[in-house]
Amino acid sequence: MKIFAKIRFYWGLLVIAVVAGLMMIPLIAIFRKQKGIIIHRLNRLVIFLLGGKIHSKGTMDSNVDMFLLNHQSVCDIIAMEALQKNHLRWVAKQELFEMFYLGNLLKIGDMIGVKREDKRGLLKLLQEAQYSRQTLKRPIAIFPEGTRAKGQKLLSFKQGAKIIAEKLDFRIQPVVITGSKTLLDEHKKVSQSSDIHIEFLPPIDVKDAPNSWYEDLQKEMQKIIDDALTNHNRSR
């Protein structure tokens, strides 16, 4: 069983590489005006080929400026894109943009690259977030944990997302994803069929929120993650 899960993991990597490298990158390079639709449909294909199903709860607000999501697997991004009608701008570390060939997916998709060790990274993120709202009319998506977590407990939220939201008076929507790591576990290098659950929490107008909104949000997201494991045997 474990051997089969290992084989499935490498099958999953192959699927992602082929769909992204041989289909998605060329298509969005050629049909730039339709790149949002192309990305959404091909990510649905990836989820299908990996043996996953997506279930959503709550209402996705198409008018928010920023989505805040927990992060444990590359399938978080794939599932969110598969469910989307918006054209998101993902915030990712700059190293991913420099990957051979596949980095083109982020560049052509006009995503946001940030150098974590660069003190100017926050300023760049602030400028990109403002440009995204005012010019591109695209919400940004960010993982406030900053990196993929291995366990059930959320990592401490980085301050970048909070500063951006408060500086620009953003309307944000928290999103909790569970089940994606089962579909493709990059830490254990195993894969199983899995239902991915995406829960959209009520949007927050940051300018009207209490000072503790960011800390309160982490607690609320953790409570939902814990409930999914306790009552539905679904890990994050």
C-alpha positions as a Markdown table, in Angstrom:
| # | Residue | x | y | z |
|---|---|---|---|---|
| 1 | Met | 0.0 | 0.0 | 0.0 |
| 2 | Lys | 2.8 | 2.4 | 0.9 |
| 3 | Ile | 4.6 | 1.5 | -2.4 |
| 4 | Phe | 1.5 | 2.3 | -4.3 |
| 5 | Ala | 1.1 | 5.6 | -2.5 |
| 6 | Lys | 4.8 | 6.4 | -3.4 |
| 7 | Ile | 4.1 | 5.6 | -7.1 |
| 8 | Arg | 1.0 | 7.8 | -7.0 |
| 9 | Phe | 3.1 | 10.6 | -5.6 |
| 10 | Tyr | 5.5 | 10.6 | -8.6 |
| 11 | Trp | 2.6 | 10.1 | -10.9 |
| 12 | Gly | 1.1 | 13.3 | -9.4 |
| 13 | Leu | 4.4 | 15.2 | -10.0 |
| 14 | Leu | 4.4 | 14.0 | -13.6 |
| 15 | Val | 0.8 | 15.1 | -14.2 |
| 16 | Ile | 1.6 | 18.6 | -12.8 |
| 17 | Ala | 4.8 | 18.9 | -14.8 |
| 18 | Val | 3.1 | 17.8 | -18.1 |
| 19 | Val | 0.0 | 19.9 | -17.7 |
| 20 | Ala | 1.8 | 23.0 | -16.5 |
| 21 | Gly | 4.9 | 22.6 | -18.8 |
| 22 | Leu | 3.4 | 21.2 | -22.0 |
| 23 | Met | -0.1 | 22.7 | -21.9 |
| 24 | Met | -0.5 | 25.6 | -19.5 |
| 25 | Ile | 2.6 | 27.6 | -20.3 |
| 26 | Pro | 2.3 | 27.5 | -24.1 |
| 27 | Leu | -1.4 | 28.2 | -24.0 |
| 28 | Ile | -1.3 | 31.3 | -21.7 |
| 29 | Ala | 1.7 | 32.6 | -23.6 |
| 30 | Ile | -0.3 | 32.5 | -26.9 |
| 31 | Phe | -3.8 | 33.3 | -25.6 |
| 32 | Arg | -2.9 | 35.9 | -23.0 |
| 33 | Lys | -6.4 | 37.5 | -22.8 |
| 34 | Gln | -7.8 | 34.1 | -21.9 |
| 35 | Lys | -5.1 | 33.0 | -19.4 |
| 36 | Gly | -7.4 | 33.1 | -16.4 |
| 37 | Ile | -9.8 | 30.6 | -18.0 |
| 38 | Ile | -7.0 | 28.4 | -19.2 |
| 39 | Ile | -5.4 | 28.2 | -15.8 |
| 40 | His | -8.8 | 27.4 | -14.1 |
| 41 | Arg | -9.7 | 24.6 | -16.6 |
| 42 | Leu | -6.3 | 22.9 | -16.7 |
| 43 | Asn | -6.1 | 22.9 | -12.9 |
| 44 | Arg | -9.4 | 21.1 | -12.8 |
| 45 | Leu | -7.9 | 18.6 | -15.1 |
| 46 | Val | -4.9 | 18.1 | -12.7 |
| 47 | Ile | -7.2 | 17.5 | -9.8 |
| 48 | Phe | -9.2 | 15.0 | -11.8 |
| 49 | Leu | -6.0 | 13.1 | -12.9 |
| 50 | Leu | -4.7 | 13.0 | -9.3 |
| 51 | Gly | -7.9 | 11.4 | -8.1 |
| 52 | Gly | -9.2 | 14.4 | -6.2 |
| 53 | Lys | -12.6 | 16.0 | -5.7 |
| 54 | Ile | -13.2 | 19.6 | -4.5 |
| 55 | His | -16.0 | 20.6 | -2.1 |
| 56 | Ser | -16.6 | 24.2 | -1.2 |
| 57 | Lys | -18.4 | 25.7 | 1.7 |
| 58 | Gly | -19.4 | 29.3 | 2.1 |
| 59 | Thr | -19.5 | 32.0 | -0.5 |
| 60 | Met | -16.5 | 33.2 | -2.4 |
| 61 | Asp | -16.6 | 37.0 | -2.5 |
| 62 | Ser | -15.5 | 38.2 | -6.0 |
| 63 | Asn | -15.1 | 41.7 | -4.7 |
| 64 | Val | -12.3 | 41.2 | -2.1 |
| 65 | Asp | -8.8 | 42.5 | -2.6 |
| 66 | Met | -7.0 | 39.6 | -0.9 |
| 67 | Phe | -7.5 | 36.0 | 0.0 |
| 68 | Leu | -5.7 | 34.6 | 3.0 |
| 69 | Leu | -5.2 | 30.8 | 2.9 |
| 70 | Asn | -3.5 | 28.1 | 5.0 |
| 71 | His | -0.8 | 26.2 | 3.2 |
| 72 | Gln | 0.3 | 22.6 | 3.3 |
| 73 | Ser | 0.6 | 21.3 | -0.3 |
| 74 | Val | 0.9 | 22.5 | -3.8 |
| 75 | Cys | -2.6 | 21.2 | -4.3 |
| 76 | Asp | -3.8 | 24.2 | -2.2 |
| 77 | Ile | -3.0 | 26.4 | -5.2 |
| 78 | Ile | -4.3 | 23.9 | -7.8 |
| 79 | Ala | -7.6 | 23.4 | -6.0 |
| 80 | Met | -8.2 | 27.1 | -5.4 |
| 81 | Glu | -7.5 | 27.8 | -9.0 |
| 82 | Ala | -9.7 | 25.0 | -10.2 |
| 83 | Leu | -12.6 | 26.5 | -8.2 |
| 84 | Gln | -11.9 | 30.1 | -9.2 |
| 85 | Lys | -13.8 | 32.4 | -11.5 |
| 86 | Asn | -11.5 | 35.3 | -10.5 |
| 87 | His | -8.1 | 35.7 | -11.9 |
| 88 | Leu | -5.8 | 35.6 | -8.9 |
| 89 | Arg | -2.3 | 37.0 | -8.4 |
| 90 | Trp | -0.4 | 34.6 | -6.1 |
| 91 | Val | 2.4 | 35.8 | -3.9 |
| 92 | Ala | 5.3 | 33.4 | -4.1 |
| 93 | Lys | 9.0 | 33.4 | -3.1 |
| 94 | Gln | 11.2 | 34.8 | -5.9 |
| 95 | Glu | 13.2 | 31.5 | -6.2 |
| 96 | Leu | 10.1 | 29.9 | -7.8 |
| 97 | Phe | 10.2 | 32.4 | -10.6 |
| 98 | Glu | 13.8 | 31.4 | -11.3 |
| 99 | Met | 13.0 | 27.7 | -11.8 |
| 100 | Phe | 14.0 | 26.4 | -15.2 |
| 101 | Tyr | 11.1 | 26.7 | -17.6 |
| 102 | Leu | 8.3 | 26.2 | -15.0 |
| 103 | Gly | 9.1 | 29.6 | -13.6 |
| 104 | Asn | 7.6 | 31.0 | -16.8 |
| 105 | Leu | 4.2 | 30.0 | -15.5 |
| 106 | Leu | 4.5 | 32.6 | -12.7 |
| 107 | Lys | 6.1 | 35.2 | -15.0 |
| 108 | Ile | 3.5 | 34.9 | -17.8 |
| 109 | Gly | 0.7 | 34.6 | -15.3 |
| 110 | Asp | 2.0 | 38.0 | -13.8 |
| 111 | Met | 2.2 | 36.6 | -10.3 |
| 112 | Ile | 4.1 | 38.4 | -7.5 |
| 113 | Gly | 7.6 | 37.4 | -6.5 |
| 114 | Val | 9.0 | 38.4 | -3.1 |
| 115 | Lys | 12.6 | 37.9 | -1.8 |
| 116 | Arg | 12.1 | 36.9 | 1.8 |
| 117 | Glu | 15.6 | 38.0 | 2.9 |
| 118 | Asp | 15.3 | 41.4 | 1.2 |
| 119 | Lys | 14.2 | 44.2 | 3.5 |
| 120 | Arg | 12.6 | 45.9 | 0.5 |
| 121 | Gly | 10.4 | 42.8 | -0.1 |
| 122 | Leu | 7.5 | 44.3 | 1.9 |
| 123 | Leu | 7.7 | 47.6 | 0.0 |
| 124 | Lys | 7.6 | 45.7 | -3.3 |
| 125 | Leu | 4.6 | 43.6 | -2.1 |
| 126 | Leu | 2.8 | 46.8 | -1.0 |
| 127 | Gln | 3.3 | 48.3 | -4.5 |
| 128 | Glu | 2.3 | 45.2 | -6.3 |
| 129 | Ala | -0.9 | 44.8 | -4.1 |
| 130 | Gln | -1.9 | 48.4 | -4.9 |
| 131 | Tyr | -1.2 | 47.9 | -8.6 |
| 132 | Ser | -3.2 | 44.7 | -8.6 |
| 133 | Arg | -6.2 | 46.4 | -7.2 |
| 134 | Gln | -6.1 | 49.7 | -9.1 |
| 135 | Thr | -4.8 | 48.6 | -12.5 |
| 136 | Leu | -5.2 | 44.9 | -13.0 |
| 137 | Lys | -8.4 | 44.5 | -11.0 |
| 138 | Arg | -7.1 | 41.1 | -9.7 |
| 139 | Pro | -7.3 | 40.0 | -6.1 |
| 140 | Ile | -4.1 | 38.7 | -4.6 |
| 141 | Ala | -3.8 | 35.4 | -2.8 |
| 142 | Ile | -1.3 | 34.9 | 0.0 |
| 143 | Phe | -0.3 | 32.3 | 2.6 |
| 144 | Pro | 0.2 | 34.2 | 5.8 |
| 145 | Glu | 2.2 | 31.3 | 7.3 |
| 146 | Gly | 4.8 | 32.0 | 4.7 |
| 147 | Thr | 5.6 | 28.4 | 3.9 |
| 148 | Arg | 4.1 | 24.9 | 3.9 |
| 149 | Ala | 3.3 | 23.5 | 7.4 |
| 150 | Lys | 4.0 | 19.9 | 8.2 |
| 151 | Gly | 1.5 | 19.4 | 11.0 |
| 152 | Gln | -2.0 | 20.3 | 12.0 |
| 153 | Lys | -1.1 | 23.5 | 13.8 |
| 154 | Leu | -0.9 | 26.7 | 11.8 |
| 155 | Leu | 2.5 | 28.4 | 11.8 |
| 156 | Ser | 2.7 | 31.9 | 13.2 |
| 157 | Phe | 1.2 | 34.3 | 10.6 |
| 158 | Lys | 3.8 | 36.6 | 9.1 |
| 159 | Gln | 3.1 | 40.3 | 9.5 |
| 160 | Gly | 3.4 | 41.1 | 5.8 |
| 161 | Ala | -0.2 | 40.3 | 4.9 |
| 162 | Lys | -1.5 | 42.3 | 7.9 |
| 163 | Ile | 0.5 | 45.3 | 7.0 |
| 164 | Ile | -0.6 | 45.3 | 3.4 |
| 165 | Ala | -4.3 | 44.9 | 4.3 |
| 166 | Glu | -4.2 | 47.7 | 6.9 |
| 167 | Lys | -2.1 | 50.1 | 4.8 |
| 168 | Leu | -4.4 | 49.7 | 1.7 |
| 169 | Asp | -7.7 | 49.3 | 3.6 |
| 170 | Phe | -8.2 | 46.0 | 1.9 |
| 171 | Arg | -11.3 | 43.8 | 2.0 |
| 172 | Ile | -10.0 | 40.3 | 2.7 |
| 173 | Gln | -11.5 | 36.9 | 2.7 |
| 174 | Pro | -10.0 | 34.0 | 4.8 |
| 175 | Val | -10.0 | 30.6 | 3.2 |
| 176 | Val | -9.4 | 27.3 | 5.0 |
| 177 | Ile | -8.3 | 24.2 | 3.0 |
| 178 | Thr | -8.3 | 20.7 | 4.3 |
| 179 | Gly | -7.6 | 17.4 | 2.6 |
| 180 | Ser | -5.1 | 18.7 | 0.0 |
| 181 | Lys | -2.0 | 17.2 | 1.7 |
| 182 | Thr | -3.6 | 13.7 | 1.5 |
| 183 | Leu | -3.8 | 14.2 | -2.3 |
| 184 | Leu | -0.2 | 15.1 | -2.6 |
| 185 | Asp | 2.1 | 15.0 | 0.5 |
| 186 | Glu | 5.4 | 16.6 | -0.5 |
| 187 | His | 6.9 | 15.9 | 3.0 |
| 188 | Lys | 6.3 | 12.1 | 3.0 |
| 189 | Lys | 6.2 | 11.8 | -0.8 |
| 190 | Val | 3.0 | 9.8 | -0.9 |
| 191 | Ser | -0.4 | 10.4 | -2.5 |
| 192 | Gln | -3.9 | 9.1 | -2.0 |
| 193 | Ser | -7.3 | 9.9 | -3.5 |
| 194 | Ser | -8.7 | 12.7 | -1.4 |
| 195 | Asp | -11.6 | 15.1 | -1.2 |
| 196 | Ile | -10.3 | 18.7 | -0.9 |
| 197 | His | -12.5 | 20.9 | 1.2 |
| 198 | Ile | -12.3 | 24.7 | 0.7 |
| 199 | Glu | -14.2 | 26.8 | 3.2 |
| 200 | Phe | -14.7 | 30.5 | 2.6 |
| 201 | Leu | -15.1 | 32.5 | 5.8 |
| 202 | Pro | -17.0 | 35.8 | 5.9 |
| 203 | Pro | -15.0 | 38.7 | 4.4 |
| 204 | Ile | -13.4 | 41.3 | 6.6 |
| 205 | Asp | -13.2 | 45.0 | 5.9 |
| 206 | Val | -9.9 | 45.7 | 7.6 |
| 207 | Lys | -10.6 | 49.4 | 8.1 |
| 208 | Asp | -13.6 | 48.6 | 10.3 |
| 209 | Ala | -12.1 | 45.5 | 12.0 |
| 210 | Pro | -10.8 | 45.5 | 15.6 |
| 211 | Asn | -7.0 | 45.8 | 16.2 |
| 212 | Ser | -6.8 | 42.1 | 17.0 |
| 213 | Trp | -8.4 | 41.0 | 13.7 |
| 214 | Tyr | -5.3 | 39.2 | 12.4 |
| 215 | Glu | -4.6 | 37.2 | 15.6 |
| 216 | Asp | -8.4 | 36.4 | 15.9 |
| 217 | Leu | -8.4 | 35.2 | 12.3 |
| 218 | Gln | -5.6 | 32.7 | 13.0 |
| 219 | Lys | -7.5 | 31.3 | 16.0 |
| 220 | Glu | -10.7 | 31.0 | 13.9 |
| 221 | Met | -8.9 | 29.2 | 11.1 |
| 222 | Gln | -7.2 | 26.9 | 13.5 |
| 223 | Lys | -10.5 | 26.0 | 15.1 |
| 224 | Ile | -11.9 | 25.0 | 11.7 |
| 225 | Ile | -8.9 | 22.9 | 10.9 |
| 226 | Asp | -9.1 | 21.1 | 14.3 |
| 227 | Asp | -12.8 | 20.5 | 13.8 |
| 228 | Ala | -12.2 | 18.9 | 10.4 |
| 229 | Leu | -9.8 | 16.4 | 12.0 |
| 230 | Thr | -11.8 | 15.7 | 15.1 |
| 231 | Asn | -15.3 | 15.4 | 13.6 |
| 232 | His | -14.5 | 14.4 | 10.0 |
| 233 | Asn | -11.1 | 12.7 | 10.3 |
| 234 | Arg | -9.8 | 15.1 | 7.7 |
| 235 | Ser | -6.3 | 16.4 | 8.3 |
| 236 | Arg | -5.1 | 19.7 | 6.8 |
